[in-house]
Amino acid sequence: MKTGPQIESVQRIRPVLGIVGVLLGASLATFFGRLLSVGAPDLRGALGIDVDSASWIGTTYNMGMMFIGPFSVYLGGLLGPRRVLLVSATIFTLLCIAMPFAGHLPVLLFLLAAAGMTAGTFYPLTLSFILRNLPQSYLLFGIAAYAADIVVTTHMAHSYEGWLMDALSWQWIFWTTALLAPIMISLVVLGIPPQPIPKPKPGQPSPSWRGFLYFSLGAALLYGAMDQGQRLDWWRSGTFVAMVVSGSFLILATAVRHFSKPNPLINFPFLRRRNTILLGMVIMIFRFVLLSAVVLVPSYLTAIRGYRPEQVGPVLLWLAIPQCLAGLLAIYLLGRIDSRLILAAGFATVAVAALMDSHITSVWSGNSFELSQIVLAMGEGFAFNGMVGTIVLDLMNSGSMDKGPDVLSFSGFFQTIRLFGGELGASYIQFFLHSRQVFHTDLLSADIQGGSTPVVERTHMLTAGMHAQSVTQDIATGRAAVLFMGSIRQQAFTLSIMDAFTLIAYVATTCLLIIACLRGLKVGFRQIIATSAQSAS
C-alpha cells in the first residue's frame, strides 16, 4: 500500500509524464510531415508515380491536419484530451504501419488524409494541456520544451531521411513514427488521469459539431488550394477555383451558423482581443521567415550544387545546438525582462541572418552558410521562445486559464493560424521564386542577345571545348548553347534565391512594428514565479 509521500510523488510525476507524451505527439506530427516532404523524390521512385501525382502526398496529409485542427476543439471539449489523444495516436500508429502496403496511389492518399486527421489533434491539445496541468513555477520549462520540440524537429528530417535511404528503405519513412507513437500512448495513459466526459452547464446549449465540420472542411480545401496553386497555375485551373470557392463558402456558412446559434465551446470575444490578433500575425510571419532555413537553403543546395538529402541534412541538423542554447537563454531572460523585447531581438537577428544570406552567389556550398545559419538559429530560438512566452502571458493576463472554452478556442485558433501561416508563406515563396527566376532569365537573355564581348568570349570558349565531343561545328555550337543556357538558368535561380532572402529580411523587420503595437502585460513571468514560490512555502 502506498504511503502519503509516495502518493504525493506520483501526483507530481504524472503531469510531467503527460506533458512529455503530448510533446512527443506534436513532434511526431511535425517530423512525419517533414519526412513526407523531404522524401518525396524517393517515394515517387519507389511507388512509380509521376511528379504531379506525388505532389498530393504531402498536401493530403497536411489537409487532414488542417481539417482536424479546428475540429479538435470540439472533440477535446466533448470527450476530454485523454480520450482524443489515445484514440488518435492508436489509429495513427496503425495507419503508419499500413501505408507502405498501399498498392495504389488513391489508397495511399486516403490513408495519409486519415493520418493527418489523427496527428492533427496532437498540436491543439499539447499547448492547452501544458498550460492547464503544469505548475506555474515550471511554465518556463514547459515553454522551452515546446519550442525545442517544434523548431528542432523541423531540421532533423533531411539527415534522417538520407540515413534511412542508405541504411534501411523508404518504408521506414512511415514506420519510424509507428515505432514512436506507442511510447506517446504509454505516456498519455500514465500521465493524463481518466476524467468524466464534460457535460454542458444547465441552461447552456449542447455543443454542435456542424459548425466545426463546415469550418474544418473549408479550411482544409483552402489549404489544399494554396499548396497546389503554383503547380495548378492558380486561377487558370478549375481545380484551384473549385477548392477556393467551396472552402470560402463553407467558412462563410460557419460564420452565419455561429452568429445565429452560438457554440458554447467557442469564445470569439476572446479571440477578438488586440494582442491575440497581433500575435496571430507574428506566428504567420515567423512561419514565413522559417522558410529561409527549411526551403531556401535546401532548394539552393539541391538545384545549384546538386546535394542529396543526406548532404543537405548536416547543413541543417547542427543548427539544433545554437537554437537550443539561444532558447535556454531566452527562457532565462523571460523570467527577468519583458517578453516583447526577447521576441523583437529574435526577429531582428533573423533579419540580420537573411541579409547575410542575400549576398549568396552560385559558388556557395554548404559551408558558406555556416555563419549566417548560426545567426539564424539564434534568432529562431529567441523569436520562438519569446513568441510562445508572450502568447502564454497574454492568455494568463486575460484571466482565461480556468475557462475551458477560452483555452480550447485559444489553442485551436493558434493551431489554425500556424498551419495557414506556414502554407501561405510556402505558397508565396514558391510563386516569388518562380516569378523572379523568369524575370532574371529574361534579363540575362536580353544581355546575351546584345552580343557583348564577355558573352562572345564565353561562347567561343564553350564551343571550342565541345569540339572534341562533336562531329561537326554545328553540333559543337548547339552543345555550347545548351551549356550556356544552363548557366543562365543557374544564375537566374541564384538571383531569385538572393531576392527571397532579401524579402525575408524585410518581412522580419516589418514584424518589429507589429511587436511594438503589442500591449504591455500587467503580470509577467517574474511575478508568476514569485507567486508560485510564496504559495509553495
C-alpha positions in Angstrom: 0.0 0.0 0.0 1.4 3.4 -1.0 2.1 5.9 1.8 1.3 9.6 1.7 4.7 10.8 0.4 4.6 8.1 -2.3 1.1 9.2 -3.5 2.3 12.8 -3.5 5.3 11.9 -5.5 3.2 10.0 -8.1 0.9 13.0 -8.3 3.8 15.3 -9.1 5.3 13.0 -11.7 2.0 12.3 -13.5 1.6 15.7 -15.1 5.2 15.6 -16.3 4.7 12.3 -18.0 1.5 13.6 -19.6 3.4 16.7 -20.9 6.2 14.6 -22.3 3.6 12.5 -24.0 1.8 15.4 -25.7 5.1 17.0 -26.7 6.2 13.7 -28.3 2.9 13.7 -30.2 3.4 17.2 -31.6 7.0 16.2 -32.5 5.8 13.1 -34.4 3.2 15.1 -36.3 5.9 17.6 -37.4 8.5 15.0 -38.1 6.3 12.8 -40.2 5.1 15.8 -42.4 8.7 16.9 -42.9 9.8 13.3 -43.9 7.0 13.2 -46.5 8.2 16.4 -47.9 11.9 15.6 -47.9 11.4 12.0 -49.0 9.0 12.9 -51.9 11.6 12.0 -54.7 12.4 8.7 -53.1 8.7 7.9 -52.6 8.0 8.8 -56.2 10.6 6.4 -57.4 9.6 3.6 -55.1 5.9 3.9 -55.9 6.4 4.6 -59.6 4.3 7.7 -59.8 4.8 11.0 -61.7 5.7 14.3 -60.2 2.2 15.8 -60.3 0.6 12.8 -58.6 3.4 12.7 -56.0 2.8 16.3 -55.1 -0.5 15.3 -53.5 1.2 13.1 -50.9 2.3 15.9 -48.6 -0.8 18.0 -49.5 -3.2 15.3 -48.5 -1.5 14.7 -45.1 -1.5 18.4 -44.3 -5.1 18.9 -45.4 -6.0 16.2 -42.9 -4.1 18.1 -40.2 -5.8 21.4 -41.3 -9.2 19.7 -41.1 -8.8 18.3 -37.6 -7.2 21.3 -36.1 -10.4 23.4 -35.6 -12.4 20.2 -35.1 -10.2 19.0 -32.3 -11.6 21.9 -30.2 -15.0 20.3 -30.4 -13.6 16.8 -29.7 -11.5 18.0 -26.8 -14.4 19.9 -25.2 -16.8 16.9 -25.8 -14.6 14.0 -24.8 -11.6 15.4 -23.0 -8.0 15.4 -24.2 -7.1 11.9 -22.9 -9.7 10.1 -24.9 -8.9 12.1 -28.1 -5.2 11.6 -27.8 -5.3 7.9 -27.1 -7.7 7.1 -29.9 -5.9 9.3 -32.4 -2.5 8.0 -31.5 -3.6 4.4 -31.8 -5.2 5.0 -35.2 -2.2 7.0 -36.4 0.1 4.1 -35.4 -2.0 1.6 -37.4 -2.2 3.8 -40.4 1.6 4.4 -40.5 2.1 0.6 -40.4 -0.3 0.1 -43.2 0.7 2.9 -45.6 3.7 1.2 -47.2 1.4 -1.7 -48.3 -1.0 0.6 -50.1 -1.0 -0.8 -53.7 -2.4 2.3 -55.4 -2.0 6.0 -55.0 -5.7 6.7 -54.2 -5.5 4.2 -51.3 -2.3 5.8 -50.0 -3.8 9.3 -50.2 -6.8 8.1 -48.3 -4.6 6.7 -45.5 -2.5 9.9 -45.5 -5.6 12.0 -45.1 -6.7 9.8 -42.1 -3.2 10.0 -40.7 -3.3 13.8 -40.9 -6.7 13.9 -39.2 -5.3 11.8 -36.3 -1.9 13.5 -35.9 -3.5 16.9 -36.2 -5.2 16.5 -32.8 -1.8 16.5 -31.1 -1.0 20.2 -31.7 -4.0 22.0 -30.2 -4.2 19.7 -27.2 -0.5 19.9 -26.5 -0.3 23.6 -25.6 -3.7 23.6 -23.8 -2.7 20.6 -21.7 0.7 22.1 -20.8 -1.0 25.4 -19.7 -3.7 23.7 -17.6 -1.6 21.0 -16.0 2.0 22.3 -15.5 2.6 24.1 -12.2 3.1 27.8 -12.9 6.6 27.8 -11.4 7.5 25.3 -14.2 5.8 27.2 -17.1 9.1 28.5 -18.4 10.5 24.9 -18.7 7.3 23.8 -20.5 7.7 26.7 -23.0 11.3 25.7 -23.6 10.4 22.1 -24.1 7.6 23.0 -26.5 9.8 25.4 -28.5 12.7 22.9 -28.8 10.2 20.2 -29.7 8.7 22.1 -32.7 11.7 24.0 -34.0 14.5 21.4 -33.7 12.3 18.6 -35.1 11.9 20.7 -38.3 15.6 20.5 -39.1 16.1 16.8 -38.5 14.2 15.4 -41.4 16.9 15.8 -44.1 19.5 14.0 -42.2 17.3 11.2 -41.0 15.7 10.6 -44.4 19.1 10.4 -46.0 20.2 7.9 -43.4 17.0 5.8 -43.9 17.6 5.5 -47.7 21.2 4.5 -47.1 20.7 2.1 -44.2 17.1 0.8 -44.4 14.4 1.5 -47.0 11.7 4.0 -48.0 9.1 2.1 -45.9 10.7 3.5 -42.7 9.5 7.0 -43.7 6.2 5.6 -42.4 7.3 3.0 -39.9 9.5 5.4 -37.8 6.5 7.2 -36.4 4.7 3.8 -36.0 7.5 2.8 -33.6 7.5 6.0 -31.6 3.7 6.6 -31.3 3.2 3.7 -28.8 5.6 5.5 -26.5 3.4 8.5 -26.7 0.4 6.4 -25.9 2.1 4.9 -22.8 3.0 8.4 -21.5 -0.5 9.7 -22.1 -2.0 6.7 -20.2 0.3 7.2 -17.3 0.4 11.0 -17.3 -3.2 12.0 -18.0 -5.7 10.7 -15.5 -9.1 9.5 -16.7 -11.8 12.2 -16.5 -15.5 12.1 -16.8 -17.0 13.3 -20.1 -17.6 17.0 -19.8 -21.3 17.9 -19.6 -22.9 21.3 -20.5 -24.0 23.5 -17.7 -27.7 23.8 -17.0 -29.3 26.1 -19.4 -26.3 26.1 -21.7 -26.8 24.7 -25.3 -25.1 21.5 -26.2 -22.0 21.7 -28.3 -22.7 21.2 -32.0 -20.4 19.5 -34.5 -21.8 21.1 -37.6 -20.1 24.5 -37.4 -16.8 22.8 -36.7 -17.3 20.5 -39.6 -18.1 23.3 -42.0 -15.1 25.4 -40.9 -12.7 22.4 -40.8 -13.6 21.3 -44.3 -13.5 24.8 -45.7 -10.0 25.4 -44.1 -8.7 22.1 -45.5 -9.9 23.0 -49.0 -8.3 26.4 -48.9 -5.1 24.8 -47.6 -5.0 22.3 -50.4 -5.7 25.1 -52.9 -2.7 27.2 -51.6 -0.4 24.1 -51.5 -1.2 23.1 -55.1 -1.7 26.6 -56.5 1.7 27.1 -58.1 1.6 23.7 -59.8 -2.0 24.2 -61.0 -1.2 27.7 -62.2 -3.6 29.4 -59.7 -6.8 30.9 -61.2 -6.3 29.3 -64.6 -7.0 25.9 -63.0 -10.6 24.7 -62.5 -9.5 22.5 -59.6 -7.9 25.5 -57.8 -11.0 27.7 -58.4 -13.4 24.9 -57.1 -11.4 24.4 -53.9 -11.2 28.1 -53.2 -14.9 28.8 -53.9 -16.0 25.7 -51.9 -13.7 26.4 -49.0 -14.7 30.1 -48.8 -18.4 29.2 -48.9 -18.1 26.7 -46.1 -16.2 29.2 -43.9 -18.9 31.8 -44.6 -21.6 29.2 -43.7 -19.7 28.6 -40.4 -19.8 32.3 -39.6 -23.5 32.6 -40.3 -24.3 29.5 -38.2 -22.2 30.7 -35.3 -23.9 34.1 -35.0 -27.3 32.6 -35.4 -26.7 29.7 -33.0 -23.5 30.3 -30.9 -21.4 27.3 -29.9 -20.5 27.1 -26.2 -17.1 25.7 -27.0 -16.0 28.8 -28.9 -15.4 32.2 -27.4 -15.0 34.6 -30.2 -14.8 37.7 -28.0 -11.7 36.2 -26.5 -10.2 35.8 -30.0 -11.0 39.4 -30.9 -8.6 40.8 -28.3 -5.9 43.1 -29.8 -2.9 41.1 -28.6 -4.4 37.8 -29.8 -4.8 39.1 -33.4 -1.3 40.7 -33.4 0.3 37.5 -32.0 -1.5 35.5 -34.7 0.2 37.8 -37.3 3.5 37.3 -35.6 3.0 33.5 -35.8 2.3 33.8 -39.6 5.5 35.9 -40.1 7.6 33.5 -38.0 6.4 30.6 -40.2 7.3 32.6 -43.2 10.9 33.6 -42.1 11.4 30.0 -41.0 11.4 29.1 -44.7 14.9 30.6 -45.1 16.3 27.5 -43.5 13.6 25.0 -44.3 13.1 25.9 -48.0 15.6 28.4 -49.4 18.9 26.8 -48.3 17.9 23.2 -49.2 16.5 24.4 -52.6 19.7 26.2 -53.4 21.9 23.3 -52.4 19.8 20.8 -54.3 19.3 22.8 -57.5 22.6 24.6 -57.8 25.1 22.3 -56.0 23.4 19.0 -56.7 23.2 18.0 -53.0 21.2 14.9 -51.9 19.1 14.9 -48.7 21.8 13.2 -46.8 24.2 16.0 -47.8 21.7 18.8 -47.1 20.9 17.3 -43.7 24.2 18.1 -41.9 23.9 21.8 -43.1 20.6 22.0 -41.1 20.9 19.4 -38.4 23.7 21.1 -36.4 21.6 24.2 -36.1 19.7 22.5 -33.3 22.7 23.2 -31.0 22.7 27.1 -31.3 18.9 27.0 -31.4 18.7 25.2 -28.0 21.4 27.4 -26.5 19.5 30.5 -27.7 16.3 29.0 -26.5 17.7 28.4 -23.0 19.0 32.0 -22.8 15.6 33.3 -23.9 13.9 31.3 -21.2 16.3 32.7 -18.6 15.5 36.2 -19.8 11.8 35.6 -19.9 11.8 35.4 -16.1 13.6 38.8 -15.9 12.6 41.1 -18.7 9.6 41.9 -21.0 8.9 39.0 -23.3 8.3 41.5 -26.2 12.0 42.5 -26.0 13.1 38.9 -26.5 10.6 38.5 -29.3 11.9 41.6 -31.0 15.5 40.6 -30.6 14.8 37.3 -32.2 13.2 38.8 -35.3 15.9 41.4 -35.6 18.5 38.6 -35.5 16.6 36.7 -38.2 16.6 39.8 -40.4 20.4 40.1 -40.0 20.9 36.4 -40.9 18.7 36.8 -44.0 20.7 39.9 -45.1 23.9 37.9 -44.7 22.5 35.1 -47.0 21.3 37.7 -49.5 24.9 38.0 -50.7 24.7 34.4 -52.0 26.5 33.5 -55.3 26.4 30.4 -57.4 29.8 29.3 -55.9 28.4 29.0 -52.4 28.4 25.5 -50.8 27.1 24.1 -47.6 30.0 25.5 -45.6 29.3 29.0 -47.0 26.1 29.2 -44.9 27.7 28.3 -41.5 28.0 31.8 -40.0 24.6 33.0 -41.3 23.0 29.8 -40.1 24.4 30.3 -36.6 22.9 33.8 -36.5 19.6 32.5 -38.0 19.4 29.6 -35.4 19.9 32.0 -32.5 17.3 34.3 -34.0 14.8 31.5 -34.3 15.5 30.3 -30.8 14.9 33.8 -29.4 11.9 34.5 -31.6 10.0 31.3 -31.0 10.5 31.2 -27.2 9.7 34.9 -27.0 6.6 34.3 -29.1 5.3 31.4 -27.1 6.1 33.1 -23.9 4.2 36.2 -24.9 1.2 34.1 -26.0 1.1 32.3 -22.7 1.4 35.5 -20.7 -1.4 37.1 -22.8 -3.7 34.2 -22.0 -2.8 34.3 -18.3 -3.3 38.0 -18.1 -6.7 37.7 -19.7 -7.9 35.5 -16.8 -8.9 32.7 -19.1 -6.7 29.9 -17.8 -9.6 28.4 -15.8 -12.1 28.7 -18.6 -12.2 25.6 -20.8 -13.8 27.2 -23.8 -11.2 30.0 -23.8 -8.2 27.7 -23.6 -9.7 25.4 -26.3 -10.5 28.4 -28.6 -7.0 29.8 -27.9 -5.3 26.5 -28.9 -7.5 25.9 -31.9 -7.0 29.4 -33.2 -3.2 29.4 -33.0 -3.1 25.9 -34.5 -5.1 27.1 -37.5 -3.0 30.2 -37.8 0.2 28.1 -37.6 -0.8 25.8 -40.4 -2.3 28.6 -42.6 0.6 30.8 -42.0 3.1 28.1 -42.9 1.2 27.2 -46.1 0.6 30.8 -47.1 4.3 31.5 -46.7 5.4 28.4 -48.6 2.9 29.1 -51.4 4.0 32.7 -51.8 7.7 31.9 -51.7 7.2 29.3 -54.5 5.4 31.9 -56.6 8.0 34.5 -55.7 10.9 32.3 -56.7 9.3 31.3 -59.9 8.4 34.9 -60.9 11.9 36.2 -60.0 13.6 33.4 -61.8 11.6 34.2 -65.0 12.5 37.9 -64.6 16.2 37.3 -64.2 16.3 34.7 -67.0 14.7 37.3 -69.4 17.1 40.0 -68.2 20.2 37.8 -68.6 19.0 36.5 -72.0 18.5 40.1 -73.2 22.1 40.9 -72.3 23.2 37.8 -74.3 21.3 38.8 -77.4 23.2 42.1 -77.3 26.4 40.2 -78.1 28.7 41.9 -75.5 32.4 41.0 -75.6 32.3 38.7 -72.5 29.4 36.8 -73.9 31.1 36.3 -77.3 34.3 35.1 -75.5 32.4 32.7 -73.3 30.6 31.3 -76.4 33.8 30.7 -78.2 35.4 29.1 -75.2 32.4 26.7 -74.8 32.3 25.9 -78.5 36.0 25.1 -78.5 35.5 22.8 -75.5 32.8 20.9 -77.3 34.8 20.2 -80.5 36.4 17.0 -79.1 32.9 15.6 -78.4 31.2 16.7 -81.6 31.3 15.6 -85.2 30.6 18.9 -86.8 30.9 22.6 -86.0 27.1 23.0 -85.8 26.8 20.2 -83.2 29.6 21.8 -81.1 27.8 25.2 -81.3 24.5 23.6 -80.3 26.0 21.9 -77.3 27.8 25.1 -76.3 24.4 26.9 -76.5 22.8 24.3 -74.2 25.6 24.7 -71.7 25.3 28.5 -71.9 21.5 28.4 -71.3 22.1 26.1 -68.4 24.5 28.6 -66.9 21.9 31.3 -67.4 19.2 29.3 -65.6 21.7 28.6 -62.7 22.5 32.3 -62.3 18.8 33.2 -62.6 17.8 30.8 -59.8 20.7 32.0 -57.6 19.5 35.6 -58.1 15.9 34.6 -57.2 17.2 33.0 -54.0 19.0 36.2 -53.2 15.8 38.2 -53.7 13.9 35.7 -51.4 16.4 36.2 -48.6 16.1 40.0 -49.0 12.3 39.7 -48.8 12.6 37.6 -45.6 14.8 40.3 -44.1 12.2 43.0 -44.9 9.3 40.8 -43.6 11.2 40.1 -40.3 11.9 43.8 -39.9 8.2 44.6 -40.5 7.3 42.2 -37.7 9.2 44.6 -35.3 6.5 47.2 -35.9 3.8 44.6 -35.1 5.6 43.7 -31.9 5.8 47.4 -31.0 2.0 47.5 -31.2 1.5 44.7 -28.6 0.0 46.0 -25.3 2.1 45.6 -22.2 1.1 42.9 -19.8 0.5 43.6 -16.1 1.7 40.2 -14.9 5.0 38.8 -16.2 6.8 35.5 -15.5 8.7 37.1 -12.7 5.5 37.8 -10.8 4.1 34.4 -11.7 7.2 32.6 -10.4 7.3 34.7 -7.2 3.6 34.0 -6.5 4.1 30.3 -7.1 7.1 30.2 -4.7 5.1 32.0 -2.0 2.3 29.6 -2.4 4.6 26.6 -2.2 6.2 27.9 1.0 
